[in-house]
Amino acid sequence: MSSENLKIPPIGIPEITAINFRATQSRLRPRLNLLVPSIAAEHRFGGINTALDFFFALTACAKDYETRILLTDAGLVEKLDNEFSKYQVCRMDEEADAKHQIVALNDRAFKTLSVASNDIFVATAWWTAYCAIDLIKQQSTAFSTNLPLLYLIQDFEPGFYQWSARYDAALSTYRSSVPTMAIFNSSLLRDYFKMQGLNFLKEEFFEPRLNRRLKAYWEKGLQPDKKKKMLVYGRPSTPRNAFDAAIQAVNIWKDIYPNAGEWEIVSLGEKHADIPLGCVTVKSHGKVALDEYARHLLNAAVGLSLMVSPHPSYPPLEMAHFGCLTVTNDFANKKWAGLHENFFSINSATPNDIAKRLREACEQYEEKPGCGWRGKSHLNYYLSDNSQFNFIEKMAAYISDAFSQNRSPDMAIRDID
């Protein structure tokens, strides 16, 4: 094949395209900057929602600070939700005076972002941390500052990729020379990082909570008759959710479970084609509204939700607490046994083991149809009404100290090569 017919390979890693730095002296007050991929409703799965909840809790505690939400991947939405009512949409390359801003960085070529000496960055997904670390280093050069990175870590994200440049880039954000306060989504995840020898200047963690709107359904005390319905957390495009193993397991289950043909199989999470498996069909409902999801949780008898990562994942917890006998997998230090009586855990997400546990769960339901509602939780924090971020005041004090140690914002800007 001639060289003229060869395709040009991808150039670089698009998600870590640099955010061009512009030093400014126009900000007189401290400002907290959240880097988040998107705030659009269609992108707001658990991770982004948690990031926004954390940022709003932090800014509520630090009321005197200005705030800025930087959208690294997506553009602006046409209509902002009410929770962003105090924010003003601003362009990346303007010096806006608004105290609370939303700025889209998705189209950032040939543009610069203004950064002052008193800007603190809050990173979420690994690529936002990668970009934030670069900004903080340039800020340090321009202003002789030593401000920390606040890094919300919701999984061991190098594991999202095979061994590759992306794997290494993600891992590098856990080994940065920038002083970092890590905020872990669960003590399990924090402990996994320690097992990997990854430590940070300061560390905090928070435990999962049942979504407030889902909890409203749970608190009604309704215990409708469960039916022969299995919920599958189906996300084919997300390898760590092991969709291929889940479907193969259902295919094996229908051969080893005599009553399989009486069961309805519903896949929630990501839309895909229905999958016929002989006497059963896995019917995809995709991503559904929270109210519809609650209805599925209320009447399903069995759940199947896999997560090949140290993060506990929300669907298994939701399924178990809504009375579903839930098959899910352990991983490293993540062990489900003893957390809730409705868990049917497996050591590894292998199809044969999953299928056997599905059969056991279905048999238990058919023998004792009300057993799921009687299952007891041993996760006291999961249903708690207390703040999920019980460390937020301590964190706000830490940030205040960091600002106070920072040099005056009206100091001269140093040249950046």
Buried (B, 14 or more C-beta within 10 A) or exposed (E): EEEEEEEEEEEEEEBBBEBBBBBBBEBEEBBBBBBBBBBBEEBBBBBBEBBBBBBBBBBEBBEEBBBBBBBBBBEBBEEBEEEBEEBEBBEBBEEBEBBBBBBBBBEBEEBBBBBBBBBBBBBBBBBBBBBBBBBBBBBBBBBEBBBBBBBBBBBBBBBBBEEEEBBEBBBBBBEBEBBBBBBBBBBBBBBBBEEEEBEBEBBBBBBBBBBEEBBEBBEEEEEEEBEBBBBBBBBBEBBBBBBEBBBBBBBBBBEEBEEBEEBBBBBBBBEBEEBEBEEBEBBBBEEBEEEEBBEBBBBBBBBBBBBBBBBBBBBBBBBBBBBBBBBBBBBEEBEBEEBBBBBBBBEEBBBBBBBBBBBBBBBBBBEEBEBBBEBEBEBEEBEEEEEBBEBBBEBBEBBBEBBEEBEEBEBEEEEEE
